[in-house]
Amino acid sequence: MSSDESDSEGGNTMGATPAERAGAKARAWFNVYGQRRRGAASGRGCGMPLDEGDPLHSFELSFLSLSGVDDSVSPRTLCDISQEFSFVEWGVNFRAEKQGKEPRYASLAWLRQLQEEIDRRQQTGKFAPIHFAAHLGGEYCVDVLKGDTSLVRTLWEDYGFLRIHLCPTRSHGVNSSQLKKYMSTLKSVIVALPQVEFVMLVTRETRALTFQLMNDCQPNLAFFYDAEEAAASGGSPSRGNSSGSQPRRPPPCPHPGIHCGYGGGLTIENLTDELRRIAQVVNSPKRPVWVDLESGLRSSGLGRPDEFDLGKAWACIRTVFDLDLPRPRPSFASRWGTVPGRAGRAPRQLVR
């Protein structure tokens, strides 16, 4: 980093916004740890080797997805982190009535800043793919279920989102009583956009649709098992007694070629143990999965009741990195890399 860049990014924080000040501090943390990363002889983690009998020894983690990023986090900071740690994916929530109005829902202005930052980096020629996933709820999710490809095309072509999470549950503002009727229209969207990975939330509430999709799997379809969402939809949230219960982690979709992920109940305190439990459930060295954290990354403070905590995000990244987990081949989505032709183009409006 040049002295000019240092001054503009973190050398002078007077008059900077809270997101910019937090970003400067986070960049300092990640730069130090990134140097350790580059100095490692293997180019991978710096932690102690895992025993051969440890379930994590051959466990392949495709992404550590950190979700709920919003206007409290600088897009520049997210990009800086992603340049150092390629296994990190950022999850952005989309729901029309909440966008930019509530924590966990980034504003459209923030999304434009993100696009500009990525385009700026692409133009420098020193750019590694940055992974973003869009989590669609409410009418955005329903439109995709009905066969509308316009939002997904915009997110992929103009903003670089390579994965689309569909969350068709009541807690995400979707009437889930007749999801089965969307099978053919949703499949048409999945087939029409093979460059995008579509992720379906698997719960008792969504099983009428997800089970059909599992029986007719497309190569760009993935499934996500969320313990918190399963509990909300009437599933079994945990095993054991209520005082020391653990989130339930069901076996993945039996189709071996389907990408699967796990989330819900994950925190920095239990991340290593839960990764080990997930590895035991998956029980396959050739079955890469991802894990997603959202609630476990939030903090409360004076005037900031629900804030994305970069310190917690950093701790999770450090935990995964130090475990030195095997890296799989690039996932279906990440193989596409950055989207060609986006640099310098004004993004289309997301809201109709």
TAWOSUL-V918237 format. One record per pair of residues at least 6 apart in sequence whose ideal C-beta (glycine too) atoms are under 7 Angstrom apart, sorted by the first residue. I is the first residue (numbers start at 1). J is the second residue. Records with the same first field share a line. If there is no record, write none. Layout:
I: J, J
This chain:
9: 24, 27, 76
10: 24, 27, 28
13: 20, 21, 24
18: 72
19: 71, 72, 73, 74
20: 74
22: 310
23: 74, 76, 77
26: 77, 310, 314
27: 77, 80
29: 314
30: 80, 81, 84, 314
33: 318
34: 84
36: 46
37: 84
40: 46
44: 324
45: 321, 322, 323, 324
46: 322
47: 322, 323, 324
49: 324
50: 56, 57, 324
51: 57
55: 276, 279, 280
56: 275, 276, 279, 323, 325
58: 285, 326
59: 279, 325, 326
60: 285, 288, 326, 328
61: 87, 288, 289, 290, 320, 325
62: 259, 288, 289, 290, 328, 331
63: 87, 89, 131, 290
64: 87, 88, 89, 291, 316, 317, 320
65: 89, 91, 133, 290, 291, 292
66: 88, 90, 91, 293, 297, 313, 316
67: 91, 135, 292, 293, 294
68: 91, 93, 104, 294, 297, 308
69: 78, 90, 91, 92, 106, 308
70: 103, 104, 105, 106, 308
71: 106, 107, 110
72: 307, 308
73: 308, 310
75: 110, 113, 114, 117
76: 117
78: 90
79: 117, 118, 121, 130
81: 88
82: 88, 130, 131
83: 128
85: 317, 321
86: 128
87: 320, 327
88: 131, 317
89: 131, 132, 133
90: 131, 132
91: 133, 135, 292, 294
92: 106, 132, 134, 135
93: 104, 105, 135, 137
94: 134, 135, 136, 137, 140
95: 105, 137, 138, 140, 173
96: 138, 139, 140, 351
97: 138
98: 105
99: 105, 107, 108
100: 106, 107, 108
103: 306, 307
104: 306
108: 350, 351
111: 159
112: 347
114: 159
115: 158, 159, 347
118: 130, 160
119: 342, 343, 344
121: 127
122: 338, 343
123: 343
129: 334, 337, 338
131: 162, 334
132: 160, 161, 162
133: 161, 163, 165
134: 155, 161, 164, 165
135: 165, 167
136: 144, 164, 165, 166, 167
137: 167, 172, 173, 174
138: 172, 173, 174
140: 151
141: 166, 167, 168, 172, 174
142: 174
143: 151
144: 151, 152, 166, 186, 189
145: 168, 182, 185, 186
146: 182, 185
147: 185, 188, 189
149: 189, 192, 193
151: 350
152: 164, 189, 193, 196
154: 348, 350
155: 161, 164
156: 195, 196, 339
157: 339, 342
158: 342, 345, 347, 348
159: 347
160: 338, 339, 342
162: 196, 197, 333, 334, 336
163: 197, 199, 333
164: 196, 198, 199
165: 199, 224
166: 198, 199, 200, 201
167: 201
168: 174, 176, 179, 206
169: 176, 201, 203, 205, 206, 229, 233
170: 176
171: 229, 232
176: 205, 206
179: 206, 208, 209
180: 208, 209, 212
182: 209
183: 209, 212
190: 198, 218, 220, 221
191: 218
194: 220
195: 336
196: 220
197: 220, 222, 259, 332, 333
198: 220, 221, 222
199: 222, 224, 261
200: 206, 210, 213, 221, 223, 224
201: 224, 226, 229
202: 210, 223, 224, 225
203: 226, 229, 230, 233, 235
204: 230, 233, 234, 235
205: 233
210: 223
213: 221
214: 253, 255
217: 255, 258
219: 332
220: 332
221: 258
222: 258, 259, 260, 261
223: 253, 258, 260
224: 261, 263, 292
225: 249, 250, 260, 262
226: 263, 264
227: 237, 247, 248, 249, 264, 265
228: 264, 265
229: 264
230: 237, 248
231: 237
236: 248
237: 247, 248
238: 245, 246, 247, 248
239: 245, 246, 248
240: 246
247: 264, 265
249: 262, 277, 278, 281
251: 281
252: 260, 282, 287, 289
253: 260
256: 287
259: 331, 332
260: 289
261: 289, 290, 291, 292
262: 278, 289, 291
263: 291, 292, 293
266: 274, 291, 293, 296
267: 296
268: 296, 312, 315, 316, 319
271: 316, 319
272: 319, 323
275: 291
278: 289, 291
282: 289
288: 328
293: 316
297: 308, 309, 312, 313
298: 306, 307, 308, 309
299: 307, 309, 312
300: 306
301: 307
